Amino acid sequence: MKNKTAVLMAAVLLISLLNTGCIYGEDNDVDHIVVTDILDREVTVPNNVERILGVASGALRMISYLDATDLVVGVEEHEHKSPFTPYQFANPGLSELPIIGPRHGGDAEMILAQEPDVIFYSCSQVDPASEETMDNLQTKTGIPVIAMDMGDLDGGKDVFYSSLRLMAEILDREERAEDIIDIIDDILEDLHERTKNIPDTEKPSVYIGGVALRGAHDILSTRASYPPFEYTNAKNVAGEIGTGHAFIDKEQLLEWDPDIIFIDSGSYENVMKGITNDKSYQILKAVENGDIYTVMPYNRYNINHATVLANAYYVGSILYPDQFADINVVNKADAIYGEMVGAPVYSDMASIAYGFGRVEL
């Protein structure tokens, strides 16, 4: 009888502990949760994450969108050397954190030294890391590694949103993620509404040159699907060559002869050197008419989504001044930066990479 009573009392005590959470922790129902990352890997992560790292191109930017840079305990080496991105200007303390290795993935031992709870690893087109890469780093460090992808705001928007929501779930930033998604969707809708009814016959032809791809390039580096052109329904002469980044021939640019040329200011010196030194460019109507304008860098260790959206308003104001007459492009850029990375950093960006403006030849 005594044995039966003891067993019964033990069962009651166990149920009581389960109901109060004492088995799994005082504040949480469970110590860990299981999530599925962008590579369909099931990863077990702590329920209360306090220390994180973002490795490879775009991971730290995504963390900044979630207003979670206060949890970052180390950064890749280049974050100390080239603080030229909006999230770095908005969060200058990042460049003072311990170094966790070189760019595009860091170093396992240096990562482990910072004792993060979770590692967010970008596996975008810029850093096409595999499932094996994630598993190897996780095995070497014993720390959960979450694969995510910056995507883009065109065909890859669902990937971007999925990654943002995944990270938000782990970091308890779900509301923030939905706010960012709403901000982006509202901006894209506004840009489309302003430009959707403009007849093609009233649109100038446009071209973007100097688009960075693992470094600066000349005017022949472009994008067939340059997002600010896509968002404003612009007539991009390079659209006929497909999608994504492309290096074109000089003869092709001369044949297109766009009405207006925009320069990605991350490659400003390269582009201007080419235009100045190569006389064949002087016959381009955009050069003859002085219709060349700078936009802020599209890429800087992966896509600068906030900058892309700010650039779109400037592009719209140049192509369709009537439709954007109510927009002060500098104020709009600062508003976008403030919402997405936490500070109005247009002047900082313009100071190192040229802001919005007409190029004086």
C-alpha positions, 0 to 999 in steps of 0.5 A: 500500500505504501508503494502505491501511495509513493508512486501516486505522489510522485506522479502528482509531483511530476504533473505539477512540475510540468504544469508550472514549467519547473522541469523546463525552466522558470520563464519558458515552457521549453529550453529549445525549439526546432526550426527549419531553415532556408535549406530545409535543415531542421535545427534545434535552437535555444528558446531564449537567444541572447548572443548571436553572430551573422556570417557571410554577406547579408546576415548582419544586414538582416539582423539590423532590419530586425533591430537585433544588433544589440545581440551581436557579439562579433563581426567579420573582419571587413566590418572593421575596415570598410564601414560603408553600409547603412546598417554600419552607419546606423550601428557604429558599435558593430565595428568595435566588436571582436573579429570572428574571421574573414568575410564570406564565412568567418573562422570556426575557432574565432566564432566559437570564442565568442560563445554565440547561442546561434549563428545566422549564415547567409547562403545567397547567390553572393555566398552560395554555401551548401547544406554541407557548409552549414553542417560542418560549421555546426559540427566544429563549433557545437553551435546551431547554424541557421541558413538564411538568404537575403533574396531580393525584392523582385523574384526573390522577395518570398525568400527574403520574407521567409528568412526574415520571419525565420530569424524573427521567430528565433530572436523573438522579433516577430512583430518587427519582421511584420513591420519591415515587411509592411513597410517594404510592401507599402513602398513598392505599392506606392512606387507602382501606383505612381508609375503604372499608367505612364505610356511607354511612349512617354518614358525615356529609355534608361540604363544603369552602369557601374553596378558592383559585383564583388568589387567596383566595375566600369560603365559596362557592368549593369543589371537587366533587372535593376530593381529601381527600374522595375519598381518604377516601370522604367524602360530599361534598355538592358531588359532585353538581355534577360535578368540579373547582372551582366557585363555588356560590350561597349558596342551594345551600349552605343547601340542602345544609346539610352536617354538617361544613364544612372551610375552606381556610385560605388563604381563612380571613379571607374565609370567616369574614367572610362567616359572621360578617356574613351571618346566613343562614349562622347556620342551617347545622347545622355553624355551629350545632354548631361543626363547622367545621374548618380544613385547610391550603391546597389551592392555592398556585401550583398544587396542594400535593400533600404538603399534600393528603395531610396534609389527608386524614389530618386530614379522616379523623380528624374524619369517622371518629375510630375508623378514624384513632385511631392517627394523630397528624395533626401528626406524620403531616403532618410525616412526609409533608412530610419525605418529599416536600419534605425537611423537617417543615414543618407548624409553618411552614405552620400559622404562616402559614395556620392549621393543623388545628383547630376554628374558634371562632365 
